[in-house]
Amino acid sequence: MASSEQLRHVETQAAVKSLRGLASHFDREADHYRQEKKAAEVREIWFMNRASALREAADKVDRIAQDYAKQCEET
């Protein structure tokens, strides 16, 4: 009887080890996708900042052009 219980214990421990290993694998997968998400957010912010800077530059150029056109009309 003891050997049957020992066998069950060994099988249980093997199952526990397998489950822990699978959980660890899923943790690594989650970390991987978390890092991808962070990288994507950084890229998104970078592009949004560049778009904003380009809009500001376009507005400044437009104002300069309008001011120049007014000056030309006045002279």
PQR file of N, CA, C, O and H, with PARSE charges and radii, in Angstrom:
ATOM      1  N   MET A   1       0.818  -1.195   0.000 -0.4000 1.5000
ATOM      2  CA  MET A   1       0.000   0.000   0.000 -0.0000 2.0000
ATOM      3  C   MET A   1       0.860   1.256   0.000  0.5500 1.7000
ATOM      4  O   MET A   1       0.531   2.256  -0.638 -0.5500 1.4000
ATOM      5  N   ALA A   2       1.947   1.183   0.714 -0.4000 1.5000
ATOM      6  CA  ALA A   2       2.830   2.341   0.789 -0.0000 2.0000
ATOM      7  C   ALA A   2       3.371   2.697  -0.587  0.5500 1.7000
ATOM      8  O   ALA A   2       3.517   3.874  -0.915 -0.5500 1.4000
ATOM      9  H   ALA A   2       2.214   0.370   1.232  0.4000 1.0000
ATOM     10  N   SER A   3       3.670   1.675  -1.399 -0.4000 1.5000
ATOM     11  CA  SER A   3       4.218   1.959  -2.720 -0.0000 2.0000
ATOM     12  C   SER A   3       3.164   2.615  -3.618  0.5500 1.7000
ATOM     13  O   SER A   3       3.508   3.453  -4.451 -0.5500 1.4000
ATOM     14  H   SER A   3       3.551   0.719  -1.133  0.4000 1.0000
ATOM     15  N   SER A   4       1.903   2.252  -3.464 -0.4000 1.5000
ATOM     16  CA  SER A   4       0.821   2.875  -4.219 -0.0000 2.0000
ATOM     17  C   SER A   4       0.681   4.349  -3.839  0.5500 1.7000
ATOM     18  O   SER A   4       0.490   5.208  -4.700 -0.5500 1.4000
ATOM     19  H   SER A   4       1.624   1.571  -2.787  0.4000 1.0000
ATOM     20  N   GLU A   5       0.779   4.624  -2.555 -0.4000 1.5000
ATOM     21  CA  GLU A   5       0.707   6.013  -2.090 -0.0000 2.0000
ATOM     22  C   GLU A   5       1.926   6.796  -2.546  0.5500 1.7000
ATOM     23  O   GLU A   5       1.820   7.964  -2.922 -0.5500 1.4000
ATOM     24  H   GLU A   5       0.935   3.926  -1.856  0.4000 1.0000
ATOM     25  N   GLN A   6       3.079   6.151  -2.512 -0.4000 1.5000
ATOM     26  CA  GLN A   6       4.298   6.809  -2.971 -0.0000 2.0000
ATOM     27  C   GLN A   6       4.201   7.121  -4.461  0.5500 1.7000
ATOM     28  O   GLN A   6       4.616   8.194  -4.901 -0.5500 1.4000
ATOM     29  H   GLN A   6       3.165   5.203  -2.207  0.4000 1.0000
ATOM     30  N   LEU A   7       3.663   6.199  -5.226 -0.4000 1.5000
ATOM     31  CA  LEU A   7       3.500   6.408  -6.667 -0.0000 2.0000
ATOM     32  C   LEU A   7       2.565   7.585  -6.929  0.5500 1.7000
ATOM     33  O   LEU A   7       2.839   8.429  -7.783 -0.5500 1.4000
ATOM     34  H   LEU A   7       3.326   5.328  -4.869  0.4000 1.0000
ATOM     35  N   ARG A   8       1.460   7.635  -6.188 -0.4000 1.5000
ATOM     36  CA  ARG A   8       0.524   8.757  -6.323 -0.0000 2.0000
ATOM     37  C   ARG A   8       1.206  10.076  -5.971  0.5500 1.7000
ATOM     38  O   ARG A   8       1.008  11.091  -6.639 -0.5500 1.4000
ATOM     39  H   ARG A   8       1.237   6.950  -5.494  0.4000 1.0000
ATOM     40  N   HIS A   9       2.003  10.045  -4.922 -0.4000 1.5000
ATOM     41  CA  HIS A   9       2.715  11.254  -4.495 -0.0000 2.0000
ATOM     42  C   HIS A   9       3.686  11.713  -5.597  0.5500 1.7000
ATOM     43  O   HIS A   9       3.767  12.901  -5.909 -0.5500 1.4000
ATOM     44  H   HIS A   9       2.164   9.221  -4.379  0.4000 1.0000
ATOM     45  N   VAL A  10       4.407  10.766  -6.170 -0.4000 1.5000
ATOM     46  CA  VAL A  10       5.351  11.085  -7.244 -0.0000 2.0000
ATOM     47  C   VAL A  10       4.595  11.643  -8.453  0.5500 1.7000
ATOM     48  O   VAL A  10       5.020  12.630  -9.054 -0.5500 1.4000
ATOM     49  H   VAL A  10       4.341   9.801  -5.916  0.4000 1.0000
ATOM     50  N   GLU A  11       3.479  11.011  -8.804 -0.4000 1.5000
ATOM     51  CA  GLU A  11       2.678  11.487  -9.937 -0.0000 2.0000
ATOM     52  C   GLU A  11       2.111  12.879  -9.656  0.5500 1.7000
ATOM     53  O   GLU A  11       2.081  13.741 -10.534 -0.5500 1.4000
ATOM     54  H   GLU A  11       3.134  10.209  -8.316  0.4000 1.0000
ATOM     55  N   THR A  12       1.667  13.079  -8.428 -0.4000 1.5000
ATOM     56  CA  THR A  12       1.136  14.393  -8.044 -0.0000 2.0000
ATOM     57  C   THR A  12       2.222  15.450  -8.132  0.5500 1.7000
ATOM     58  O   THR A  12       1.995  16.545  -8.644 -0.5500 1.4000
ATOM     59  H   THR A  12       1.691  12.379  -7.715  0.4000 1.0000
ATOM     60  N   GLN A  13       3.403  15.116  -7.630 -0.4000 1.5000
ATOM     61  CA  GLN A  13       4.505  16.081  -7.677 -0.0000 2.0000
ATOM     62  C   GLN A  13       4.896  16.387  -9.128  0.5500 1.7000
ATOM     63  O   GLN A  13       5.228  17.526  -9.459 -0.5500 1.4000
ATOM     64  H   GLN A  13       3.588  14.226  -7.214  0.4000 1.0000
ATOM     65  N   ALA A  14       4.854  15.373  -9.980 -0.4000 1.5000
ATOM     66  CA  ALA A  14       5.161  15.583 -11.400 -0.0000 2.0000
ATOM     67  C   ALA A  14       4.121  16.500 -12.043  0.5500 1.7000
ATOM     68  O   ALA A  14       4.460  17.376 -12.838 -0.5500 1.4000
ATOM     69  H   ALA A  14       4.584  14.449  -9.711  0.4000 1.0000
ATOM     70  N   ALA A  15       2.863  16.289 -11.692 -0.4000 1.5000
ATOM     71  CA  ALA A  15       1.798  17.138 -12.220 -0.0000 2.0000
ATOM     72  C   ALA A  15       1.958  18.576 -11.732  0.5500 1.7000
ATOM     73  O   ALA A  15       1.787  19.524 -12.498 -0.5500 1.4000
ATOM     74  H   ALA A  15       2.588  15.577 -11.046  0.4000 1.0000
ATOM     75  N   VAL A  16       2.287  18.726 -10.459 -0.4000 1.5000
ATOM     76  CA  VAL A  16       2.498  20.066  -9.891 -0.0000 2.0000
ATOM     77  C   VAL A  16       3.649  20.753 -10.604  0.5500 1.7000
ATOM     78  O   VAL A  16       3.551  21.925 -10.968 -0.5500 1.4000
ATOM     79  H   VAL A  16       2.427  17.956  -9.837  0.4000 1.0000
ATOM     80  N   LYS A  17       4.747  20.022 -10.806 -0.4000 1.5000
ATOM     81  CA  LYS A  17       5.909  20.580 -11.503 -0.0000 2.0000
ATOM     82  C   LYS A  17       5.541  20.993 -12.921  0.5500 1.7000
ATOM     83  O   LYS A  17       5.969  22.046 -13.394 -0.5500 1.4000
ATOM     84  H   LYS A  17       4.827  19.070 -10.511  0.4000 1.0000
ATOM     85  N   SER A  18       4.759  20.177 -13.594 -0.4000 1.5000
ATOM     86  CA  SER A  18       4.326  20.482 -14.953 -0.0000 2.0000
ATOM     87  C   SER A  18       3.455  21.745 -14.987  0.5500 1.7000
ATOM     88  O   SER A  18       3.627  22.611 -15.845 -0.5500 1.4000
ATOM     89  H   SER A  18       4.411  19.321 -13.210  0.4000 1.0000
ATOM     90  N   LEU A  19       2.526  21.829 -14.044 -0.4000 1.5000
ATOM     91  CA  LEU A  19       1.659  23.007 -13.978 -0.0000 2.0000
ATOM     92  C   LEU A  19       2.460  24.273 -13.686  0.5500 1.7000
ATOM     93  O   LEU A  19       2.208  25.320 -14.283 -0.5500 1.4000
ATOM     94  H   LEU A  19       2.387  21.125 -13.347  0.4000 1.0000
ATOM     95  N   ARG A  20       3.426  24.178 -12.769 -0.4000 1.5000
ATOM     96  CA  ARG A  20       4.267  25.341 -12.450 -0.0000 2.0000
ATOM     97  C   ARG A  20       5.106  25.752 -13.663  0.5500 1.7000
ATOM     98  O   ARG A  20       5.299  26.938 -13.932 -0.5500 1.4000
ATOM     99  H   ARG A  20       3.631  23.328 -12.284  0.4000 1.0000
ATOM    100  N   GLY A  21       5.594  24.752 -14.379 -0.4000 1.5000
ATOM    101  CA  GLY A  21       6.363  25.036 -15.591 -0.0000 2.0000
ATOM    102  C   GLY A  21       5.517  25.739 -16.631  0.5500 1.7000
ATOM    103  O   GLY A  21       5.975  26.685 -17.272 -0.5500 1.4000
ATOM    104  H   GLY A  21       5.437  23.789 -14.160  0.4000 1.0000
ATOM    105  N   LEU A  22       4.288  25.284 -16.805 -0.4000 1.5000
ATOM    106  CA  LEU A  22       3.377  25.917 -17.758 -0.0000 2.0000
ATOM    107  C   LEU A  22       3.037  27.336 -17.322  0.5500 1.7000
ATOM    108  O   LEU A  22       2.969  28.244 -18.151 -0.5500 1.4000
ATOM    109  H   LEU A  22       3.916  24.515 -16.285  0.4000 1.0000
ATOM    110  N   ALA A  23       2.824  27.528 -16.025 -0.4000 1.5000
ATOM    111  CA  ALA A  23       2.541  28.870 -15.505 -0.0000 2.0000
ATOM    112  C   ALA A  23       3.727  29.794 -15.754  0.5500 1.7000
ATOM    113  O   ALA A  23       3.541  30.956 -16.116 -0.5500 1.4000
ATOM    114  H   ALA A  23       2.879  26.790 -15.352  0.4000 1.0000
ATOM    115  N   SER A  24       4.929  29.294 -15.565 -0.4000 1.5000
ATOM    116  CA  SER A  24       6.136  30.082 -15.805 -0.0000 2.0000
ATOM    117  C   SER A  24       6.241  30.460 -17.280  0.5500 1.7000
ATOM    118  O   SER A  24       6.613  31.584 -17.617 -0.5500 1.4000
ATOM    119  H   SER A  24       5.080  28.351 -15.270  0.4000 1.0000
ATOM    120  N   HIS A  25       5.913  29.517 -18.146 -0.4000 1.5000
ATOM    121  CA  HIS A  25       5.918  29.798 -19.593 -0.0000 2.0000
ATOM    122  C   HIS A  25       4.933  30.919 -19.923  0.5500 1.7000
ATOM    123  O   HIS A  25       5.264  31.836 -20.676 -0.5500 1.4000
ATOM    124  H   HIS A  25       5.610  28.604 -17.872  0.4000 1.0000
ATOM    125  N   PHE A  26       3.737  30.848 -19.368 -0.4000 1.5000
ATOM    126  CA  PHE A  26       2.742  31.881 -19.625 -0.0000 2.0000
ATOM    127  C   PHE A  26       3.171  33.223 -19.050  0.5500 1.7000
ATOM    128  O   PHE A  26       2.872  34.266 -19.631 -0.5500 1.4000
ATOM    129  H   PHE A  26       3.468  30.104 -18.756  0.4000 1.0000
ATOM    130  N   ASP A  27       3.871  33.212 -17.913 -0.4000 1.5000
ATOM    131  CA  ASP A  27       4.426  34.463 -17.370 -0.0000 2.0000
ATOM    132  C   ASP A  27       5.407  35.088 -18.358  0.5500 1.7000
ATOM    133  O   ASP A  27       5.377  36.296 -18.589 -0.5500 1.4000
ATOM    134  H   ASP A  27       4.114  32.365 -17.441  0.4000 1.0000
ATOM    135  N   ARG A  28       6.278  34.260 -18.941 -0.4000 1.5000
ATOM    136  CA  ARG A  28       7.243  34.777 -19.920 -0.0000 2.0000
ATOM    137  C   ARG A  28       6.532  35.325 -21.148  0.5500 1.7000
ATOM    138  O   ARG A  28       6.911  36.371 -21.674 -0.5500 1.4000
ATOM    139  H   ARG A  28       6.302  33.278 -18.753  0.4000 1.0000
ATOM    140  N   GLU A  29       5.502  34.619 -21.604 -0.4000 1.5000
ATOM    141  CA  GLU A  29       4.730  35.103 -22.752 -0.0000 2.0000
ATOM    142  C   GLU A  29       4.074  36.447 -22.439  0.5500 1.7000
ATOM    143  O   GLU A  29       4.101  37.364 -23.260 -0.5500 1.4000
ATOM    144  H   GLU A  29       5.195  33.769 -21.176  0.4000 1.0000
ATOM    145  N   ALA A  30       3.491  36.557 -21.256 -0.4000 1.5000
ATOM    146  CA  ALA A  30       2.850  37.817 -20.850 -0.0000 2.0000
ATOM    147  C   ALA A  30       3.877  38.937 -20.790  0.5500 1.7000
ATOM    148  O   ALA A  30       3.600  40.055 -21.225 -0.5500 1.4000
ATOM    149  H   ALA A  30       3.469  35.812 -20.589  0.4000 1.0000
ATOM    150  N   ASP A  31       5.060  38.651 -20.256 -0.4000 1.5000
ATOM    151  CA  ASP A  31       6.125  39.655 -20.208 -0.0000 2.0000
ATOM    152  C   ASP A  31       6.517  40.103 -21.611  0.5500 1.7000
ATOM    153  O   ASP A  31       6.718  41.291 -21.863 -0.5500 1.4000
ATOM    154  H   ASP A  31       5.285  37.743 -19.903  0.4000 1.0000
ATOM    155  N   HIS A  32       6.623  39.142 -22.515 -0.4000 1.5000
ATOM    156  CA  HIS A  32       6.977  39.449 -23.901 -0.0000 2.0000
ATOM    157  C   HIS A  32       5.959  40.415 -24.516  0.5500 1.7000
ATOM    158  O   HIS A  32       6.338  41.430 -25.100 -0.5500 1.4000
ATOM    159  H   HIS A  32       6.460  38.176 -22.311  0.4000 1.0000
ATOM    160  N   TYR A  33       4.682  40.100 -24.385 -0.4000 1.5000
ATOM    161  CA  TYR A  33       3.660  40.962 -24.971 -0.0000 2.0000
ATOM    162  C   TYR A  33       3.554  42.296 -24.236  0.5500 1.7000
ATOM    163  O   TYR A  33       3.214  43.309 -24.847 -0.5500 1.4000
ATOM    164  H   TYR A  33       4.374  39.275 -23.910  0.4000 1.0000
ATOM    165  N   ARG A  34       3.837  42.311 -22.950 -0.4000 1.5000
ATOM    166  CA  ARG A  34       3.860  43.553 -22.193 -0.0000 2.0000
ATOM    167  C   ARG A  34       4.974  44.467 -22.728  0.5500 1.7000
ATOM    168  O   ARG A  34       4.781  45.673 -22.877 -0.5500 1.4000
ATOM    169  H   ARG A  34       4.114  41.488 -22.453  0.4000 1.0000
ATOM    170  N   GLN A  35       6.121  43.881 -23.007 -0.4000 1.5000
ATOM    171  CA  GLN A  35       7.240  44.659 -23.555 -0.0000 2.0000
ATOM    172  C   GLN A  35       6.910  45.175 -24.949  0.5500 1.7000
ATOM    173  O   GLN A  35       7.236  46.313 -25.287 -0.5500 1.4000
ATOM    174  H   GLN A  35       6.277  42.901 -22.885  0.4000 1.0000
ATOM    175  N   GLU A  36       6.262  44.339 -25.759 -0.4000 1.5000
ATOM    176  CA  GLU A  36       5.841  44.786 -27.094 -0.0000 2.0000
ATOM    177  C   GLU A  36       4.876  45.961 -26.979  0.5500 1.7000
ATOM    178  O   GLU A  36       4.963  46.926 -27.737 -0.5500 1.4000
ATOM    179  H   GLU A  36       5.997  43.414 -25.485  0.4000 1.0000
ATOM    180  N   LYS A  37       3.961  45.868 -26.028 -0.4000 1.5000
ATOM    181  CA  LYS A  37       2.979  46.934 -25.838 -0.0000 2.0000
ATOM    182  C   LYS A  37       3.684  48.226 -25.427  0.5500 1.7000
ATOM    183  O   LYS A  37       3.359  49.304 -25.924 -0.5500 1.4000
ATOM    184  H   LYS A  37       3.890  45.084 -25.412  0.4000 1.0000
ATOM    185  N   LYS A  38       4.656  48.108 -24.511 -0.4000 1.5000
ATOM    186  CA  LYS A  38       5.396  49.295 -24.085 -0.0000 2.0000
ATOM    187  C   LYS A  38       6.141  49.914 -25.258  0.5500 1.7000
ATOM    188  O   LYS A  38       6.141  51.133 -25.427 -0.5500 1.4000
ATOM    189  H   LYS A  38       4.920  47.232 -24.107  0.4000 1.0000
ATOM    190  N   ALA A  39       6.774  49.076 -26.065 -0.4000 1.5000
ATOM    191  CA  ALA A  39       7.509  49.576 -27.233 -0.0000 2.0000
ATOM    192  C   ALA A  39       6.557  50.253 -28.212  0.5500 1.7000
ATOM    193  O   ALA A  39       6.886  51.294 -28.780 -0.5500 1.4000
ATOM    194  H   ALA A  39       6.774  48.085 -25.928  0.4000 1.0000
ATOM    195  N   ALA A  40       5.386  49.670 -28.411 -0.4000 1.5000
ATOM    196  CA  ALA A  40       4.399  50.264 -29.313 -0.0000 2.0000
ATOM    197  C   ALA A  40       3.917  51.607 -28.767  0.5500 1.7000
ATOM    198  O   ALA A  40       3.721  52.554 -29.530 -0.5500 1.4000
ATOM    199  H   ALA A  40       5.119  48.824 -27.950  0.4000 1.0000
ATOM    200  N   GLU A  41       3.726  51.692 -27.449 -0.4000 1.5000
ATOM    201  CA  GLU A  41       3.301  52.963 -26.857 -0.0000 2.0000
ATOM    202  C   GLU A  41       4.375  54.034 -27.029  0.5500 1.7000
ATOM    203  O   GLU A  41       4.055  55.193 -27.292 -0.5500 1.4000
ATOM    204  H   GLU A  41       3.885  50.923 -26.830  0.4000 1.0000
ATOM    205  N   VAL A  42       5.637  53.660 -26.882 -0.4000 1.5000
ATOM    206  CA  VAL A  42       6.730  54.615 -27.078 -0.0000 2.0000
ATOM    207  C   VAL A  42       6.744  55.106 -28.519  0.5500 1.7000
ATOM    208  O   VAL A  42       6.890  56.302 -28.770 -0.5500 1.4000
ATOM    209  H   VAL A  42       5.897  52.718 -26.669  0.4000 1.0000
ATOM    210  N   ARG A  43       6.592  54.180 -29.469 -0.4000 1.5000
ATOM    211  CA  ARG A  43       6.555  54.583 -30.890 -0.0000 2.0000
ATOM    212  C   ARG A  43       5.362  55.481 -31.159  0.5500 1.7000
ATOM    213  O   ARG A  43       5.481  56.479 -31.869 -0.5500 1.4000
ATOM    214  H   ARG A  43       6.474  53.208 -29.264  0.4000 1.0000
ATOM    215  N   GLU A  44       4.217  55.134 -30.599 -0.4000 1.5000
ATOM    216  CA  GLU A  44       3.012  55.945 -30.793 -0.0000 2.0000
ATOM    217  C   GLU A  44       3.240  57.367 -30.282  0.5500 1.7000
ATOM    218  O   GLU A  44       2.904  58.336 -30.963 -0.5500 1.4000
ATOM    219  H   GLU A  44       4.121  54.322 -30.022  0.4000 1.0000
ATOM    220  N   ILE A  45       3.802  57.489 -29.101 -0.4000 1.5000
ATOM    221  CA  ILE A  45       4.070  58.812 -28.525 -0.0000 2.0000
ATOM    222  C   ILE A  45       5.068  59.568 -29.389  0.5500 1.7000
ATOM    223  O   ILE A  45       4.904  60.765 -29.624 -0.5500 1.4000
ATOM    224  H   ILE A  45       4.075  56.702 -28.547  0.4000 1.0000
ATOM    225  N   TRP A  46       6.102  58.878 -29.864 -0.4000 1.5000
ATOM    226  CA  TRP A  46       7.109  59.524 -30.704 -0.0000 2.0000
ATOM    227  C   TRP A  46       6.459  60.104 -31.953  0.5500 1.7000
ATOM    228  O   TRP A  46       6.695  61.261 -32.301 -0.5500 1.4000
ATOM    229  H   TRP A  46       6.235  57.906 -29.673  0.4000 1.0000
ATOM    230  N   PHE A  47       5.633  59.293 -32.631 -0.4000 1.5000
ATOM    231  CA  PHE A  47       4.984  59.769 -33.853 -0.0000 2.0000
ATOM    232  C   PHE A  47       3.981  60.882 -33.563  0.5500 1.7000
ATOM    233  O   PHE A  47       3.873  61.831 -34.339 -0.5500 1.4000
ATOM    234  H   PHE A  47       5.441  58.354 -32.348  0.4000 1.0000
ATOM    235  N   MET A  48       3.250  60.776 -32.461 -0.4000 1.5000
ATOM    236  CA  MET A  48       2.300  61.836 -32.101 -0.0000 2.0000
ATOM    237  C   MET A  48       3.038  63.141 -31.830  0.5500 1.7000
ATOM    238  O   MET A  48       2.576  64.206 -32.238 -0.5500 1.4000
ATOM    239  H   MET A  48       3.338  60.005 -31.831  0.4000 1.0000
ATOM    240  N   ASN A  49       4.176  63.074 -31.149 -0.4000 1.5000
ATOM    241  CA  ASN A  49       4.960  64.278 -30.889 -0.0000 2.0000
ATOM    242  C   ASN A  49       5.484  64.889 -32.178  0.5500 1.7000
ATOM    243  O   ASN A  49       5.479  66.110 -32.333 -0.5500 1.4000
ATOM    244  H   ASN A  49       4.551  62.208 -30.817  0.4000 1.0000
ATOM    245  N   ARG A  50       5.935  64.051 -33.102 -0.4000 1.5000
ATOM    246  CA  ARG A  50       6.428  64.570 -34.378 -0.0000 2.0000
ATOM    247  C   ARG A  50       5.300  65.207 -35.175  0.5500 1.7000
ATOM    248  O   ARG A  50       5.491  66.259 -35.786 -0.5500 1.4000
ATOM    249  H   ARG A  50       5.938  63.059 -32.975  0.4000 1.0000
ATOM    250  N   ALA A  51       4.145  64.593 -35.174 -0.4000 1.5000
ATOM    251  CA  ALA A  51       2.995  65.159 -35.896 -0.0000 2.0000
ATOM    252  C   ALA A  51       2.621  66.514 -35.303  0.5500 1.7000
ATOM    253  O   ALA A  51       2.331  67.460 -36.036 -0.5500 1.4000
ATOM    254  H   ALA A  51       3.990  63.739 -34.678  0.4000 1.0000
ATOM    255  N   SER A  52       2.628  66.603 -33.984 -0.4000 1.5000
ATOM    256  CA  SER A  52       2.309  67.864 -33.319 -0.0000 2.0000
ATOM    257  C   SER A  52       3.330  68.934 -33.674  0.5500 1.7000
ATOM    258  O   SER A  52       2.965  70.073 -33.964 -0.5500 1.4000
ATOM    259  H   SER A  52       2.864  65.834 -33.389  0.4000 1.0000
ATOM    260  N   ALA A  53       4.612  68.570 -33.653 -0.4000 1.5000
ATOM    261  CA  ALA A  53       5.669  69.530 -33.995 -0.0000 2.0000
ATOM    262  C   ALA A  53       5.529  69.995 -35.439  0.5500 1.7000
ATOM    263  O   ALA A  53       5.741  71.171 -35.738 -0.5500 1.4000
ATOM    264  H   ALA A  53       4.909  67.644 -33.418  0.4000 1.0000
ATOM    265  N   LEU A  54       5.175  69.080 -36.333 -0.4000 1.5000
ATOM    266  CA  LEU A  54       4.992  69.464 -37.736 -0.0000 2.0000
ATOM    267  C   LEU A  54       3.790  70.385 -37.916  0.5500 1.7000
ATOM    268  O   LEU A  54       3.844  71.319 -38.716 -0.5500 1.4000
ATOM    269  H   LEU A  54       5.003  68.125 -36.090  0.4000 1.0000
ATOM    270  N   ARG A  55       2.705  70.135 -37.181 -0.4000 1.5000
ATOM    271  CA  ARG A  55       1.547  71.035 -37.249 -0.0000 2.0000
ATOM    272  C   ARG A  55       1.920  72.431 -36.756  0.5500 1.7000
ATOM    273  O   ARG A  55       1.544  73.432 -37.365 -0.5500 1.4000
ATOM    274  H   ARG A  55       2.661  69.376 -36.531  0.4000 1.0000
ATOM    275  N   GLU A  56       2.668  72.493 -35.640 -0.4000 1.5000
ATOM    276  CA  GLU A  56       3.109  73.790 -35.126 -0.0000 2.0000
ATOM    277  C   GLU A  56       3.985  74.509 -36.137  0.5500 1.7000
ATOM    278  O   GLU A  56       3.844  75.715 -36.337 -0.5500 1.4000
ATOM    279  H   GLU A  56       2.975  71.680 -35.145  0.4000 1.0000
ATOM    280  N   ALA A  57       4.879  73.784 -36.769 -0.4000 1.5000
ATOM    281  CA  ALA A  57       5.748  74.382 -37.785 -0.0000 2.0000
ATOM    282  C   ALA A  57       4.923  74.894 -38.962  0.5500 1.7000
ATOM    283  O   ALA A  57       5.176  75.984 -39.475 -0.5500 1.4000
ATOM    284  H   ALA A  57       4.994  72.804 -36.607  0.4000 1.0000
ATOM    285  N   ALA A  58       3.950  74.115 -39.381 -0.4000 1.5000
ATOM    286  CA  ALA A  58       3.092  74.548 -40.495 -0.0000 2.0000
ATOM    287  C   ALA A  58       2.325  75.807 -40.119  0.5500 1.7000
ATOM    288  O   ALA A  58       2.186  76.716 -40.938 -0.5500 1.4000
ATOM    289  H   ALA A  58       3.744  73.230 -38.964  0.4000 1.0000
ATOM    290  N   ASP A  59       1.825  75.868 -38.885 -0.4000 1.5000
ATOM    291  CA  ASP A  59       1.106  77.066 -38.431 -0.0000 2.0000
ATOM    292  C   ASP A  59       2.025  78.282 -38.436  0.5500 1.7000
ATOM    293  O   ASP A  59       1.613  79.366 -38.849 -0.5500 1.4000
ATOM    294  H   ASP A  59       1.937  75.129 -38.221  0.4000 1.0000
ATOM    295  N   LYS A  60       3.264  78.115 -37.982 -0.4000 1.5000
ATOM    296  CA  LYS A  60       4.217  79.229 -37.957 -0.0000 2.0000
ATOM    297  C   LYS A  60       4.538  79.702 -39.365  0.5500 1.7000
ATOM    298  O   LYS A  60       4.564  80.904 -39.629 -0.5500 1.4000
ATOM    299  H   LYS A  60       3.599  77.235 -37.647  0.4000 1.0000
ATOM    300  N   VAL A  61       4.781  78.765 -40.265 -0.4000 1.5000
ATOM    301  CA  VAL A  61       5.075  79.134 -41.655 -0.0000 2.0000
ATOM    302  C   VAL A  61       3.878  79.848 -42.265  0.5500 1.7000
ATOM    303  O   VAL A  61       4.042  80.829 -42.991 -0.5500 1.4000
ATOM    304  H   VAL A  61       4.760  77.789 -40.051  0.4000 1.0000
ATOM    305  N   ASP A  62       2.679  79.364 -41.976 -0.4000 1.5000
ATOM    306  CA  ASP A  62       1.467  79.991 -42.499 -0.0000 2.0000
ATOM    307  C   ASP A  62       1.338  81.421 -41.986  0.5500 1.7000
ATOM    308  O   ASP A  62       1.015  82.327 -42.755 -0.5500 1.4000
ATOM    309  H   ASP A  62       2.545  78.568 -41.386  0.4000 1.0000
ATOM    310  N   ARG A  63       1.591  81.635 -40.678 -0.4000 1.5000
ATOM    311  CA  ARG A  63       1.517  82.991 -40.111 -0.0000 2.0000
ATOM    312  C   ARG A  63       2.559  83.907 -40.738  0.5500 1.7000
ATOM    313  O   ARG A  63       2.272  85.060 -41.057 -0.5500 1.4000
ATOM    314  H   ARG A  63       1.853  80.899 -40.054  0.4000 1.0000
ATOM    315  N   ILE A  64       3.762  83.391 -40.911 -0.4000 1.5000
ATOM    316  CA  ILE A  64       4.824  84.193 -41.539 -0.0000 2.0000
ATOM    317  C   ILE A  64       4.426  84.575 -42.957  0.5500 1.7000
ATOM    318  O   ILE A  64       4.612  85.720 -43.371 -0.5500 1.4000
ATOM    319  H   ILE A  64       3.996  82.453 -40.651  0.4000 1.0000
ATOM    320  N   ALA A  65       3.878  83.623 -43.699 -0.4000 1.5000
ATOM    321  CA  ALA A  65       3.461  83.899 -45.083 -0.0000 2.0000
ATOM    322  C   ALA A  65       2.343  84.933 -45.119  0.5500 1.7000
ATOM    323  O   ALA A  65       2.331  85.809 -45.983 -0.5500 1.4000
ATOM    324  H   ALA A  65       3.727  82.694 -43.363  0.4000 1.0000
ATOM    325  N   GLN A  66       1.398  84.830 -44.174 -0.4000 1.5000
ATOM    326  CA  GLN A  66       0.308  85.808 -44.128 -0.0000 2.0000
ATOM    327  C   GLN A  66       0.832  87.191 -43.762  0.5500 1.7000
ATOM    328  O   GLN A  66       0.416  88.190 -44.348 -0.5500 1.4000
ATOM    329  H   GLN A  66       1.408  84.118 -43.472  0.4000 1.0000
ATOM    330  N   ASP A  67       1.744  87.252 -42.795 -0.4000 1.5000
ATOM    331  CA  ASP A  67       2.340  88.537 -42.425 -0.0000 2.0000
ATOM    332  C   ASP A  67       3.105  89.141 -43.591  0.5500 1.7000
ATOM    333  O   ASP A  67       3.027  90.347 -43.827 -0.5500 1.4000
ATOM    334  H   ASP A  67       2.082  86.440 -42.319  0.4000 1.0000
ATOM    335  N   TYR A  68       3.825  88.333 -44.305 -0.4000 1.5000
ATOM    336  CA  TYR A  68       4.590  88.811 -45.458 -0.0000 2.0000
ATOM    337  C   TYR A  68       3.648  89.330 -46.541  0.5500 1.7000
ATOM    338  O   TYR A  68       3.904  90.367 -47.153 -0.5500 1.4000
ATOM    339  H   TYR A  68       3.889  87.354 -44.114  0.4000 1.0000
ATOM    340  N   ALA A  69       2.547  88.592 -46.771 -0.4000 1.5000
ATOM    341  CA  ALA A  69       1.581  89.019 -47.796 -0.0000 2.0000
ATOM    342  C   ALA A  69       0.980  90.370 -47.407  0.5500 1.7000
ATOM    343  O   ALA A  69       0.786  91.228 -48.268 -0.5500 1.4000
ATOM    344  H   ALA A  69       2.340  87.750 -46.274  0.4000 1.0000
ATOM    345  N   LYS A  70       0.680  90.569 -46.109 -0.4000 1.5000
ATOM    346  CA  LYS A  70       0.137  91.849 -45.666 -0.0000 2.0000
ATOM    347  C   LYS A  70       1.148  92.974 -45.862  0.5500 1.7000
ATOM    348  O   LYS A  70       0.796  94.069 -46.300 -0.5500 1.4000
ATOM    349  H   LYS A  70       0.837  89.872 -45.410  0.4000 1.0000
ATOM    350  N   GLN A  71       2.394  92.696 -45.538 -0.4000 1.5000
ATOM    351  CA  GLN A  71       3.445  93.705 -45.726 -0.0000 2.0000
ATOM    352  C   GLN A  71       3.594  94.083 -47.180  0.5500 1.7000
ATOM    353  O   GLN A  71       3.790  95.251 -47.514 -0.5500 1.4000
ATOM    354  H   GLN A  71       2.680  91.807 -45.182  0.4000 1.0000
ATOM    355  N   CYS A  72       3.501  93.089 -48.043 -0.4000 1.5000
ATOM    356  CA  CYS A  72       3.621  93.361 -49.480 -0.0000 2.0000
ATOM    357  C   CYS A  72       2.464  94.209 -49.973  0.5500 1.7000
ATOM    358  O   CYS A  72       2.650  95.072 -50.832 -0.5500 1.4000
ATOM    359  H   CYS A  72       3.342  92.140 -47.772  0.4000 1.0000
ATOM    360  N   GLU A  73       1.271  93.975 -49.443 -0.4000 1.5000
ATOM    361  CA  GLU A  73       0.101  94.757 -49.838 -0.0000 2.0000
ATOM    362  C   GLU A  73       0.225  96.202 -49.373  0.5500 1.7000
ATOM    363  O   GLU A  73      -0.208  97.127 -50.059 -0.5500 1.4000
ATOM    364  H   GLU A  73       1.120  93.274 -48.746  0.4000 1.0000
ATOM    365  N   GLU A  74       0.822  96.382 -48.199 -0.4000 1.5000
ATOM    366  CA  GLU A  74       0.922  97.723 -47.617 -0.0000 2.0000
ATOM    367  C   GLU A  74       1.963  98.573 -48.347  0.5500 1.7000
ATOM    368  O   GLU A  74       1.878  99.800 -48.318 -0.5500 1.4000
ATOM    369  H   GLU A  74       1.175  95.630 -47.642  0.4000 1.0000
ATOM    370  N   THR A  75       2.924  97.957 -48.988 -0.4000 1.5000
ATOM    371  CA  THR A  75       3.964  98.756 -49.648 -0.0000 2.0000
ATOM    372  C   THR A  75       3.723  98.936 -51.097  0.5500 1.7000
ATOM    373  O   THR A  75       4.517  99.586 -51.778 -0.5500 1.4000
ATOM    374  H   THR A  75       2.993  96.960 -49.012  0.4000 1.0000
TER
END
